[in-house]
Amino acid sequence: MCDVGTKYMVNAISYLDSHTQAKGIPLTSYFIEDFTRSIHGTNRNITMDNWFASIPLSEKKFMQPMYLTIVGALRKNKKVILPELLQLRS
């Protein structure tokens, strides 16, 4: 994780593989929770790609005690996205 203002690395976690123990939660949620632990409660924003982004994760991060917001792309095949939001523009 890098600070956008100073451009310095704040935190890092080594590569996730099939041997990573996620304590019964999805690996992406485990990674984001562990990775952002140092900034919980700071009202900061996390920007991520579609592999990590999900609606349940964003709802959890916005709640106490984490107080983090998330910006990220969602894959079109996610069941939580309303069909009205997926309609193509004409």
N, CA, C and O atoms as a MOPAC input file, in Angstrom:
PM7 MOZYME 1SCF
protein

 N      0.85200 1    -1.15300 1     0.00000 1
 C      0.00000 1     0.00000 1     0.00000 1
 C      0.90500 1     1.22400 1     0.00000 1
 O      1.89400 1     1.28300 1     0.73100 1
 N      0.55200 1     2.19600 1    -0.82800 1
 C      1.34200 1     3.42600 1    -0.94000 1
 C      0.49400 1     4.63200 1    -0.56800 1
 O     -0.70100 1     4.67900 1    -0.86000 1
 N      1.11800 1     5.59700 1     0.07100 1
 C      0.46600 1     6.85700 1     0.39900 1
 C      0.46300 1     7.72500 1    -0.84500 1
 O      1.51600 1     7.95400 1    -1.44000 1
 N     -0.70200 1     8.21100 1    -1.24800 1
 C     -0.81000 1     8.97700 1    -2.48400 1
 C     -0.10200 1    10.32500 1    -2.38600 1
 O      0.38500 1    10.83500 1    -3.39500 1
 N     -0.03600 1    10.90400 1    -1.20000 1
 C      0.60400 1    12.21000 1    -1.03800 1
 C      2.12100 1    12.14000 1    -1.07100 1
 O      2.77000 1    12.90900 1    -1.78000 1
 N      2.68400 1    11.21600 1    -0.30200 1
 C      4.14600 1    11.11900 1    -0.21600 1
 C      4.73100 1    10.13800 1    -1.21700 1
 O      5.92600 1    10.17800 1    -1.50700 1
 N      3.88900 1     9.25600 1    -1.74600 1
 C      4.30100 1     8.20500 1    -2.67700 1
 C      5.24400 1     7.18200 1    -2.04000 1
 O      5.98500 1     6.49000 1    -2.73900 1
 N      5.20900 1     7.09400 1    -0.72100 1
 C      5.99700 1     6.10400 1    -0.00300 1
 C      5.14900 1     4.87800 1     0.30000 1
 O      3.93700 1     4.98300 1     0.48600 1
 N      5.79000 1     3.72100 1     0.34700 1
 C      5.09500 1     2.50000 1     0.70200 1
 C      4.79200 1     2.51900 1     2.20200 1
 O      5.66900 1     2.80800 1     3.01700 1
 N      3.55300 1     2.21100 1     2.55500 1
 C      3.11900 1     2.20000 1     3.94500 1
 C      3.10600 1     0.78200 1     4.49500 1
 O      3.46800 1     0.55400 1     5.64900 1
 N      2.68700 1    -0.17500 1     3.66100 1
 C      2.50500 1    -1.54200 1     4.11600 1
 C      2.64900 1    -2.48000 1     2.92500 1
 O      2.38600 1    -2.09000 1     1.78800 1
 N      3.06500 1    -3.71000 1     3.18500 1
 C      3.18900 1    -4.70100 1     2.11400 1
 C      2.92800 1    -6.09400 1     2.67500 1
 O      3.21000 1    -6.37400 1     3.84000 1
 N      2.39000 1    -6.95200 1     1.83400 1
 C      2.17300 1    -8.35500 1     2.16900 1
 C      2.70600 1    -9.17000 1     1.00800 1
 O      2.52700 1    -8.81300 1    -0.15600 1
 N      3.36200 1   -10.26400 1     1.34000 1
 C      3.92000 1   -11.09500 1     0.27800 1
 C      2.81400 1   -11.78400 1    -0.51600 1
 O      1.64600 1   -11.74100 1    -0.13000 1
 N      3.17900 1   -12.40500 1    -1.60300 1
 C      2.27000 1   -13.05500 1    -2.54500 1
 C      1.30300 1   -14.01500 1    -1.85600 1
 O      1.69900 1   -14.78200 1    -0.97800 1
 N      0.03500 1   -13.96700 1    -2.25900 1
 C     -0.97200 1   -14.90300 1    -1.76400 1
 C     -0.97800 1   -16.13200 1    -2.65700 1
 O     -0.99600 1   -16.01500 1    -3.88200 1
 N     -0.96400 1   -17.29600 1    -2.05400 1
 C     -1.03500 1   -18.51800 1    -2.85300 1
 C     -2.02300 1   -19.48400 1    -2.21300 1
 O     -2.72800 1   -19.12200 1    -1.27000 1
 N     -2.07500 1   -20.68700 1    -2.71100 1
 C     -3.05100 1   -21.65400 1    -2.21500 1
 C     -2.76900 1   -22.09700 1    -0.78100 1
 O     -3.63000 1   -22.71400 1    -0.15400 1
 N     -1.59900 1   -21.80000 1    -0.25400 1
 C     -1.25400 1   -22.19100 1     1.11100 1
 C     -1.58000 1   -21.10700 1     2.13900 1
 O     -1.40100 1   -21.32100 1     3.33800 1
 N     -2.05300 1   -19.95600 1     1.68400 1
 C     -2.39600 1   -18.87000 1     2.59500 1
 C     -3.62100 1   -19.26400 1     3.41400 1
 O     -4.64400 1   -19.65700 1     2.85200 1
 N     -3.52200 1   -19.16100 1     4.73000 1
 C     -4.62200 1   -19.50200 1     5.62700 1
 C     -5.52800 1   -18.28900 1     5.79700 1
 O     -5.09500 1   -17.25900 1     6.31300 1
 N     -6.78400 1   -18.40300 1     5.36600 1
 C     -7.70000 1   -17.26200 1     5.37500 1
 C     -8.73500 1   -17.31800 1     6.49600 1
 O     -9.65400 1   -16.49900 1     6.50700 1
 N     -8.62100 1   -18.23800 1     7.42500 1
 C     -9.50800 1   -18.32000 1     8.60200 1
 C    -10.98400 1   -18.41600 1     8.22800 1
 O    -11.82600 1   -17.82200 1     8.90200 1
 N    -11.31200 1   -19.14500 1     7.17800 1
 C    -12.69900 1   -19.38400 1     6.81000 1
 C    -13.41300 1   -18.26100 1     6.08200 1
 O    -14.62100 1   -18.35500 1     5.86500 1
 N    -12.71700 1   -17.20700 1     5.69700 1
 C    -13.33100 1   -16.12400 1     4.92600 1
 C    -12.70200 1   -16.11200 1     3.53600 1
 O    -11.62500 1   -16.67900 1     3.34800 1
 N    -13.35000 1   -15.47700 1     2.55800 1
 C    -12.75300 1   -15.42900 1     1.21700 1
 C    -11.34800 1   -14.82700 1     1.26000 1
 O    -11.08700 1   -13.89000 1     2.01500 1
 N    -10.46300 1   -15.36600 1     0.45800 1
 C     -9.06600 1   -14.93800 1     0.45300 1
 C     -8.92800 1   -13.44400 1     0.17800 1
 O     -8.08500 1   -12.78000 1     0.78100 1
 N     -9.74700 1   -12.91100 1    -0.72400 1
 C     -9.65400 1   -11.47700 1    -1.02400 1
 C    -10.04200 1   -10.63000 1     0.18800 1
 O     -9.39500 1    -9.62000 1     0.46300 1
 N    -11.08300 1   -11.02500 1     0.90900 1
 C    -11.49400 1   -10.29000 1     2.11000 1
 C    -10.42400 1   -10.37500 1     3.18800 1
 O    -10.10900 1    -9.38000 1     3.84100 1
 N     -9.87100 1   -11.55800 1     3.36900 1
 C     -8.79500 1   -11.73700 1     4.35200 1
 C     -7.60500 1   -10.84300 1     4.02000 1
 O     -7.04500 1   -10.18800 1     4.89800 1
 N     -7.22900 1   -10.82400 1     2.75400 1
 C     -6.08100 1   -10.02500 1     2.32400 1
 C     -6.31800 1    -8.53700 1     2.58000 1
 O     -5.45700 1    -7.86300 1     3.14500 1
 N     -7.47300 1    -8.02100 1     2.17100 1
 C     -7.76400 1    -6.59700 1     2.34200 1
 C     -7.83100 1    -6.23300 1     3.82200 1
 O     -7.31400 1    -5.19200 1     4.22600 1
 N     -8.46300 1    -7.07900 1     4.63200 1
 C     -8.55700 1    -6.78000 1     6.06300 1
 C     -7.17600 1    -6.75500 1     6.71500 1
 O     -6.88100 1    -5.85800 1     7.50500 1
 N     -6.34000 1    -7.71800 1     6.39500 1
 C     -4.99300 1    -7.77000 1     6.96400 1
 C     -4.12500 1    -6.63400 1     6.42400 1
 O     -3.36500 1    -6.01000 1     7.16600 1
 N     -4.24800 1    -6.38200 1     5.14000 1
 C     -3.42000 1    -5.37700 1     4.46900 1
 C     -3.72000 1    -3.96000 1     4.94700 1
 O     -2.81700 1    -3.12700 1     5.02700 1
 N     -4.97500 1    -3.68600 1     5.26300 1
 C     -5.36900 1    -2.32600 1     5.65100 1
 C     -5.42600 1    -2.12100 1     7.16300 1
 O     -5.84400 1    -1.05900 1     7.62600 1
 N     -5.02200 1    -3.10100 1     7.91800 1
 C     -5.11200 1    -3.02800 1     9.38200 1
 C     -4.47400 1    -1.75600 1     9.95300 1
 O     -4.98400 1    -1.19200 1    10.92100 1
 N     -3.38000 1    -1.30800 1     9.37000 1
 C     -2.66700 1    -0.13700 1     9.90000 1
 C     -3.42600 1     1.17800 1     9.68200 1
 O     -3.09100 1     2.18700 1    10.30200 1
 N     -4.44100 1     1.18100 1     8.81300 1
 C     -5.19100 1     2.42400 1     8.56800 1
 C     -6.65800 1     2.32400 1     8.98100 1
 O     -7.44200 1     3.21900 1     8.66500 1
 N     -7.04600 1     1.25000 1     9.68300 1
 C     -8.43000 1     1.13800 1    10.16400 1
 C     -8.75600 1     2.32400 1    11.05800 1
 O     -7.93600 1     2.74600 1    11.87400 1
 N     -9.96000 1     2.85700 1    10.89700 1
 C    -10.42300 1     3.96400 1    11.72100 1
 C     -9.93400 1     5.33100 1    11.28500 1
 O    -10.10300 1     6.30300 1    12.02100 1
 N     -9.33100 1     5.43200 1    10.10400 1
 C     -8.74500 1     6.70500 1     9.67100 1
 C     -9.56300 1     7.42200 1     8.60500 1
 O     -9.14800 1     8.47700 1     8.12500 1
 N    -10.71900 1     6.87400 1     8.22100 1
 C    -11.57600 1     7.48100 1     7.19500 1
 C    -10.84000 1     7.69200 1     5.87500 1
 O    -11.00100 1     8.73400 1     5.23900 1
 N    -10.05300 1     6.73800 1     5.46500 1
 C     -9.32500 1     6.82800 1     4.19400 1
 C    -10.02900 1     6.00500 1     3.12900 1
 O    -10.95400 1     5.24500 1     3.41300 1
 N     -9.57200 1     6.17400 1     1.90400 1
 C    -10.13100 1     5.46400 1     0.76600 1
 C     -9.12400 1     4.44000 1     0.25400 1
 O     -7.91600 1     4.67900 1     0.25500 1
 N     -9.64500 1     3.29800 1    -0.18200 1
 C     -8.82400 1     2.25000 1    -0.77800 1
 C     -9.28300 1     2.08500 1    -2.22000 1
 O    -10.47800 1     1.93900 1    -2.47500 1
 N     -8.35500 1     2.10500 1    -3.15800 1
 C     -8.67400 1     1.88200 1    -4.56500 1
 C     -8.14800 1     0.50900 1    -4.95000 1
 O     -6.99100 1     0.18600 1    -4.68000 1
 N     -9.00100 1    -0.30700 1    -5.58400 1
 C     -8.59900 1    -1.67900 1    -5.90800 1
 C     -9.17600 1    -2.10700 1    -7.25200 1
 O    -10.08500 1    -1.47500 1    -7.79000 1
 N     -8.62600 1    -3.19000 1    -7.77600 1
 C     -9.12500 1    -3.70000 1    -9.05300 1
 C    -10.27600 1    -4.68000 1    -8.81800 1
 O    -10.67500 1    -4.91700 1    -7.67800 1
 N    -10.80000 1    -5.24200 1    -9.89700 1
 C    -12.00200 1    -6.06800 1    -9.79200 1
 C    -11.76500 1    -7.42800 1    -9.13400 1
 O    -12.73300 1    -8.09900 1    -8.77700 1
 N    -10.53000 1    -7.85200 1    -8.96300 1
 C    -10.28200 1    -9.12300 1    -8.28500 1
 C    -10.57200 1    -8.99300 1    -6.79100 1
 O    -11.01900 1    -9.95200 1    -6.16000 1
 N    -10.32400 1    -7.82200 1    -6.22700 1
 C    -10.52200 1    -7.60000 1    -4.80100 1
 C    -11.87000 1    -6.95900 1    -4.47400 1
 O    -12.41800 1    -7.21700 1    -3.40200 1
 N    -12.40800 1    -6.14700 1    -5.34900 1
 C    -13.61700 1    -5.37100 1    -5.05500 1
 C    -14.85800 1    -6.25400 1    -4.98700 1
 O    -15.04900 1    -7.14500 1    -5.81500 1
 N    -15.69500 1    -5.99200 1    -3.98900 1
 C    -16.98400 1    -6.67000 1    -3.86700 1
 C    -17.90100 1    -5.82000 1    -2.99100 1
 O    -17.43100 1    -5.02800 1    -2.17400 1
 N    -19.19900 1    -5.98800 1    -3.16400 1
 C    -20.17300 1    -5.24300 1    -2.36500 1
 C    -20.08200 1    -5.63300 1    -0.88600 1
 O    -20.01500 1    -4.74200 1    -0.04000 1
 N    -20.07800 1    -6.93700 1    -0.53600 1
 C    -19.97700 1    -7.28600 1     0.88900 1
 C    -18.70400 1    -6.73800 1     1.54800 1
 O    -18.73900 1    -6.31000 1     2.70200 1
 N    -17.60800 1    -6.75100 1     0.83500 1
 C    -16.36100 1    -6.21800 1     1.38900 1
 C    -16.47400 1    -4.72400 1     1.62600 1
 O    -16.02800 1    -4.22700 1     2.66100 1
 N    -17.06400 1    -3.99900 1     0.68200 1
 C    -17.18000 1    -2.54800 1     0.85100 1
 C    -18.12100 1    -2.20100 1     2.00200 1
 O    -17.87900 1    -1.23300 1     2.72300 1
 N    -19.18300 1    -2.97100 1     2.18300 1
 C    -20.08900 1    -2.72200 1     3.30400 1
 C    -19.39500 1    -2.97000 1     4.63500 1
 O    -19.61200 1    -2.23400 1     5.59800 1
 N    -18.57600 1    -3.98700 1     4.69200 1
 C    -17.85300 1    -4.30800 1     5.92600 1
 C    -16.80400 1    -3.24600 1     6.24400 1
 O    -16.63600 1    -2.87700 1     7.40600 1
 N    -16.10500 1    -2.75700 1     5.24400 1
 C    -15.04000 1    -1.78200 1     5.46300 1
 C    -15.57300 1    -0.42300 1     5.88300 1
 O    -14.89400 1     0.31400 1     6.59800 1
 N    -16.77700 1    -0.08500 1     5.44900 1
 C    -17.33800 1     1.22400 1     5.77600 1
 C    -17.85700 1     1.26800 1     7.21000 1
 O    -18.01200 1     2.34600 1     7.78500 1
 N    -18.12100 1     0.10600 1     7.78100 1
 C    -18.68700 1     0.04100 1     9.12500 1
 C    -17.59700 1     0.16100 1    10.19100 1
 O    -16.40600 1     0.03000 1     9.90500 1
 N    -18.03700 1     0.41400 1    11.43000 1
 C    -17.11200 1     0.48000 1    12.55600 1
 C    -16.39600 1    -0.83600 1    12.69300 1
 O    -16.97900 1    -1.85200 1    12.31300 1
 N    -15.20700 1    -0.91000 1    13.19200 1
 C    -14.30800 1     0.17900 1    13.55000 1
 C    -13.36600 1     0.55700 1    12.40800 1
 O    -12.41500 1     1.30900 1    12.62100 1
 N    -13.61200 1     0.05600 1    11.21600 1
 C    -12.65100 1     0.25300 1    10.12600 1
 C    -12.74000 1     1.62000 1     9.47100 1
 O    -11.71000 1     2.22100 1     9.16800 1
 N    -13.93900 1     2.12100 1     9.24700 1
 C    -14.13400 1     3.44400 1     8.65100 1
 C    -13.26300 1     3.67100 1     7.42100 1
 O    -12.51600 1     4.64700 1     7.35500 1
 N    -13.35800 1     2.78500 1     6.46700 1
 C    -12.64100 1     2.92400 1     5.20000 1
 C    -13.66100 1     2.89600 1     4.07400 1
 O    -14.68800 1     2.22600 1     4.18500 1
 N    -13.39200 1     3.61100 1     2.99800 1
 C    -14.23700 1     3.54000 1     1.81300 1
 C    -13.45800 1     2.85200 1     0.70300 1
 O    -12.22800 1     2.81200 1     0.71900 1
 N    -14.19300 1     2.31300 1    -0.25900 1
 C    -13.56900 1     1.54300 1    -1.33600 1
 C    -14.04100 1     2.07000 1    -2.68400 1
 O    -15.22600 1     2.34200 1    -2.87500 1
 N    -13.10700 1     2.21100 1    -3.61000 1
 C    -13.40500 1     2.50100 1    -5.00500 1
 C    -12.80200 1     1.36200 1    -5.81100 1
 O    -11.61500 1     1.06100 1    -5.67800 1
 N    -13.61500 1     0.73200 1    -6.64400 1
 C    -13.09400 1    -0.37100 1    -7.43200 1
 C    -14.07600 1    -0.80700 1    -8.49700 1
 O    -15.27500 1    -0.54300 1    -8.40300 1
 N    -13.56500 1    -1.46500 1    -9.49200 1
 C    -14.40100 1    -1.99300 1   -10.57300 1
 C    -15.01700 1    -3.31500 1   -10.13200 1
 O    -14.38000 1    -4.10800 1    -9.43800 1
 N    -16.26300 1    -3.54300 1   -10.54100 1
 C    -16.92100 1    -4.81700 1   -10.28000 1
 C    -17.08400 1    -5.56000 1   -11.59300 1
 O    -17.32600 1    -4.95200 1   -12.63600 1
 N    -16.95400 1    -6.85000 1   -11.53800 1
 C    -17.19600 1    -7.66300 1   -12.73200 1
 C    -18.69400 1    -7.68800 1   -13.01300 1
 O    -19.51200 1    -7.67600 1   -12.09300 1
 N    -19.03800 1    -7.72200 1   -14.29400 1
 C    -20.44600 1    -7.67900 1   -14.69300 1
 C    -21.22700 1    -8.91300 1   -14.24400 1
 O    -22.45200 1    -8.85300 1   -14.14300 1
 N    -20.55800 1   -10.01300 1   -13.97800 1
 C    -21.25600 1   -11.24900 1   -13.62800 1
 C    -21.55900 1   -11.38000 1   -12.13200 1
 O    -22.03200 1   -12.43300 1   -11.70400 1
 N    -21.30600 1   -10.35500 1   -11.33400 1
 C    -21.60400 1   -10.41000 1    -9.89800 1
 C    -23.11500 1   -10.39900 1    -9.68300 1
 O    -23.82000 1    -9.58300 1   -10.27800 1
 N    -23.61100 1   -11.28900 1    -8.84800 1
 C    -25.04800 1   -11.40800 1    -8.60500 1
 C    -25.61900 1   -10.21700 1    -7.85200 1
 O    -26.82200 1    -9.96600 1    -7.92500 1
 N    -24.79200 1    -9.48600 1    -7.13600 1
 C    -25.28800 1    -8.36200 1    -6.33200 1
 C    -25.55000 1    -7.10300 1    -7.15100 1
 O    -26.12100 1    -6.14500 1    -6.62900 1
 N    -25.14800 1    -7.08100 1    -8.41500 1
 C    -25.36800 1    -5.91400 1    -9.27000 1
 C    -26.77300 1    -5.99200 1    -9.86100 1
 O    -27.15100 1    -7.00400 1   -10.45100 1
 N    -27.53000 1    -4.93200 1    -9.70000 1
 C    -28.89300 1    -4.89600 1   -10.22900 1
 C    -28.87500 1    -4.95800 1   -11.75500 1
 O    -28.01500 1    -4.34100 1   -12.38200 1
 N    -29.81500 1    -5.69600 1   -12.36600 1
 C    -29.86600 1    -5.79300 1   -13.82800 1
 C    -30.01600 1    -4.43500 1   -14.51100 1
 O    -29.50200 1    -4.22900 1   -15.61100 1
 N    -30.72400 1    -3.50600 1   -13.85300 1
 C    -30.91600 1    -2.17100 1   -14.42700 1
 C    -29.58700 1    -1.44200 1   -14.61600 1
 O    -29.45100 1    -0.61300 1   -15.51600 1
 N    -28.62800 1    -1.74800 1   -13.78300 1
 C    -27.32300 1    -1.09900 1   -13.88600 1
 C    -26.47000 1    -1.68600 1   -15.00500 1
 O    -25.48200 1    -1.08300 1   -15.42500 1
 N    -26.85700 1    -2.85800 1   -15.48200 1
 C    -26.07800 1    -3.53000 1   -16.52200 1
 C    -26.61300 1    -3.29000 1   -17.92700 1
 O    -25.99900 1    -3.73000 1   -18.89800 1
 N    -27.74200 1    -2.60200 1   -18.05600 1
 C    -28.31700 1    -2.36900 1   -19.37400 1
 C    -27.37100 1    -1.52900 1   -20.21600 1
 O    -26.79800 1    -0.54200 1   -19.75400 1
 N    -27.22500 1    -1.95100 1   -21.46300 1
 C    -26.35200 1    -1.23400 1   -22.38700 1
 C    -26.98200 1     0.07600 1   -22.82100 1
 O    -28.20100 1     0.18800 1   -22.95500 1
 N    -26.13400 1     1.05500 1   -23.03400 1
 C    -26.62300 1     2.34100 1   -23.55000 1
 C    -26.94200 1     2.20500 1   -25.02700 1
 O    -26.26900 1     1.46700 1   -25.74600 1
 N    -27.97200 1     2.91900 1   -25.48400 1
 C    -28.31500 1     2.84500 1   -26.90700 1
 C    -27.89300 1     4.09100 1   -27.64000 1
 O    -28.10400 1     4.19800 1   -28.84800 1

